[in-house]
Amino acid sequence: MGNRLSKIYTRTGDDGSTGLGDGSRVSKTGARIEAMGAVDELNSVIGLLMTESLPDVLDTTLSNIQHTLFNLGGEIALPGHQLLREEQVHHIERVLDELNDPLPPLKEFILPGGSRAASFCHQARSVCRRAERRLIILAEKESFSAISLSYVNRLSDLFFVMARTINSHADIPDVSWEPSLNAD
């Protein structure tokens, strides 16, 4: 690990730029920084989710995801550097299958909600989708890891299934979308 932060403010970003891990400076509004911010926001939402009472398997999985997202942030901060591996995508797929198998099949779309913890999970899912969009924008402009894009794509699916799992464990039904209802 490079330099440890002993002083939090540096004043070097007062001009609207920020430093990357390779020492280069870029605009705080650039695609790389937007992607990094979205991944950071996702990690923060996961931290909020983890303050809820969750099944043990979800706590462990979410903790691992937080560490992986921190690595993803490092990957974004170091152009050309790849930290995520294909095995991490496969792991998310295995967890997805394990959590989804006992759930009843969906007959309708579901609305975000149910329990408070499931609602936080749905929020993590939507923030994850935004992070994915920001990473795609970055990948369209610069070289970026396809494995990391796959990981974030699977991760949003996992948050959806986790929300359903949380509701199931709490004996709270998912909220089915009723297309015939009008919001007058």
C-alpha positions in Angstrom: 0.0 0.0 0.0 1.3 3.4 -0.8 1.2 6.4 1.5 -1.1 6.3 4.5 -3.3 9.3 5.1 -2.2 11.1 8.2 -3.6 14.4 7.2 -7.1 14.3 5.6 -7.2 17.6 3.8 -4.5 18.4 1.2 -5.9 21.4 -0.6 -4.7 19.9 -3.9 -8.3 19.4 -5.0 -9.4 23.0 -4.6 -9.0 23.5 -8.3 -11.5 20.8 -9.2 -9.0 18.1 -9.8 -8.1 14.9 -7.9 -5.2 12.5 -7.9 -5.3 9.0 -9.2 -3.2 6.1 -7.7 -0.7 6.5 -10.5 0.0 10.1 -9.5 -1.9 11.7 -12.5 -4.5 14.4 -11.8 -7.9 14.4 -13.4 -11.1 16.4 -13.2 -13.4 15.5 -10.4 -16.2 15.3 -13.0 -14.4 12.8 -15.2 -15.8 9.4 -16.0 -13.2 7.6 -13.8 -14.1 9.7 -10.8 -17.8 9.4 -11.4 -17.4 5.6 -11.5 -15.3 5.7 -8.3 -17.9 7.8 -6.5 -20.7 5.5 -7.5 -18.8 2.4 -6.2 -18.1 4.3 -3.0 -21.7 5.2 -2.6 -22.7 1.6 -3.1 -20.2 0.5 -0.4 -21.8 3.1 1.9 -25.3 1.8 1.3 -24.1 -1.8 2.0 -22.7 -0.5 5.3 -26.1 0.9 6.1 -27.7 -2.4 5.2 -25.3 -4.2 7.4 -26.6 -2.3 10.5 -29.8 -4.3 10.1 -30.4 -7.7 11.6 -29.6 -10.1 8.7 -29.3 -13.9 8.2 -25.6 -14.9 8.9 -24.9 -15.9 5.3 -25.8 -12.4 4.2 -23.6 -10.7 6.7 -20.6 -12.7 5.6 -21.4 -12.2 1.9 -21.9 -8.5 2.3 -18.7 -8.1 4.2 -16.8 -9.8 1.3 -18.6 -7.6 -1.2 -17.5 -4.5 0.7 -13.9 -5.6 0.5 -14.2 -6.5 -3.2 -15.8 -3.1 -3.9 -12.9 -1.4 -2.2 -10.6 -3.4 -4.5 -12.7 -2.3 -7.4 -12.3 1.3 -6.3 -8.5 0.7 -6.3 -8.8 -0.7 -9.8 -10.6 2.4 -11.0 -8.0 4.6 -9.3 -5.1 2.9 -11.0 -5.7 3.0 -14.8 -4.7 -0.3 -16.4 -4.6 -2.2 -13.1 -6.9 -5.2 -12.5 -7.7 -6.5 -9.1 -10.9 -8.4 -9.6 -10.8 -12.0 -10.9 -13.3 -14.1 -12.7 -13.6 -16.4 -9.7 -15.3 -13.5 -7.8 -18.0 -13.3 -10.5 -18.5 -17.1 -10.2 -18.7 -16.8 -6.4 -21.5 -14.2 -6.7 -23.3 -16.5 -9.2 -23.1 -19.5 -6.7 -24.4 -17.3 -3.8 -27.2 -16.1 -6.1 -28.2 -19.7 -7.0 -28.1 -20.8 -3.3 -30.3 -17.9 -2.2 -32.7 -18.0 -5.1 -33.4 -21.8 -5.1 -35.6 -21.9 -2.0 -37.6 -18.8 -3.0 -40.9 -19.1 -4.7 -40.8 -18.3 -8.4 -41.9 -14.8 -9.3 -45.2 -14.4 -11.1 -45.2 -10.6 -11.2 -42.6 -7.9 -10.8 -42.1 -6.8 -7.3 -41.8 -3.3 -5.8 -39.0 -2.3 -3.6 -40.1 -2.8 0.0 -41.2 -5.4 2.5 -39.0 -5.1 5.5 -36.7 -2.2 6.3 -33.6 -4.4 5.6 -35.1 -5.6 2.3 -35.7 -2.0 1.3 -32.1 -1.1 2.0 -31.2 -4.0 -0.2 -33.3 -2.7 -3.0 -31.6 0.7 -2.5 -28.2 -1.1 -2.8 -29.5 -2.7 -6.0 -30.4 0.6 -7.6 -27.2 2.3 -6.6 -25.3 -0.8 -7.9 -27.1 -0.3 -11.3 -25.9 3.3 -11.3 -22.4 2.3 -10.5 -22.6 -0.2 -13.4 -23.7 2.6 -15.8 -20.8 4.8 -14.7 -18.4 1.9 -15.2 -19.8 1.3 -18.7 -19.3 5.0 -19.5 -15.7 4.7 -18.3 -15.2 1.5 -20.4 -16.5 3.3 -23.5 -13.8 6.0 -23.1 -10.9 4.1 -21.7 -9.8 0.5 -21.3 -11.5 -1.2 -18.3 -11.8 -4.7 -17.0 -14.7 -6.7 -18.4 -14.5 -8.9 -15.3 -15.3 -6.0 -13.1 -18.2 -5.0 -15.3 -19.6 -8.6 -15.0 -19.1 -8.5 -11.2 -21.1 -5.4 -10.8 -23.8 -6.6 -13.1 -24.2 -9.9 -11.1 -24.0 -7.9 -7.9 -27.2 -6.0 -8.7 -29.0 -9.3 -9.3 -27.7 -10.5 -6.0 -29.1 -7.5 -4.1 -32.5 -8.3 -5.7 -32.4 -11.9 -4.5 -31.0 -10.8 -1.1 -34.0 -8.5 -0.6 -36.4 -11.4 -1.3 -34.4 -13.6 1.0 -34.6 -11.1 3.8 -38.3 -10.7 3.4 -38.7 -14.5 3.3 -36.7 -14.9 6.6 -38.8 -12.2 8.2 -42.1 -13.8 7.0 -42.9 -10.6 5.1 -44.2 -11.0 1.6 -42.7 -9.2 -1.3 -44.8 -6.4 -2.6 -46.2 -7.4 -6.1 -46.6 -4.8 -8.7 -50.2 -4.4 -9.7 -50.3 -2.9 -13.2 -54.0 -2.3 -13.1 -53.6 0.2 -10.2 -53.6 3.8 -11.3 -51.9 6.5 -9.2 -54.7 9.1 -9.4 
